[in-house]
Every structure is written in C-alpha cells, then in structure tokens.
Amino acid sequence: MLQDPYKGERKRGLLKNIWVEKFPAQNGQYLLAYEIVEKDQVVIFYDVGQHEGFYRELERYRKSLG
C-alpha cells in the first residue's frame, strides 16, 4: 500500500477523500481507511477493522470533524 497508495478503492459521498484497501488476515478480511494529501505528500490513516459497521463508523467520525 505504501508503494502505491492509489491501489485502494476511492470512496464517494461523505467519504469522497477516503481510500480503502482490503486485505486478508487470520480471521477474515480487514479494511484499511486512509486519505492521501498530495500537496504535503502525506498519507493519513483513519481506521482498520472488519467490514461489520466499518463504513458507518467512518462516516460518523467524518461527520464529527465538520
């Protein structure tokens, strides 16, 4: 992921600046949410977790930022 941060899937709507990469782990599939800040050449990591409620919690967090 760090070699190519654009490999993930770019989300839409409230999560429009968020990218999500899916990867397998011992007990299932996990998702990693991050944002790419091109002007600063920075990747900000927001959350990692299983699919159950992942996007709902991420949207709730983004709403709380204003």
Secondary structure as UniProt FT lines:
FT   HELIX           5..7
FT   STRAND          9..10
FT   HELIX           13..15
FT   TURN            16..17
FT   STRAND          18..25
FT   TURN            26..27
FT   STRAND          28..37
FT   HELIX           38..40
FT   STRAND          42..50
FT   TURN            52..53
FT   HELIX           54..65
//
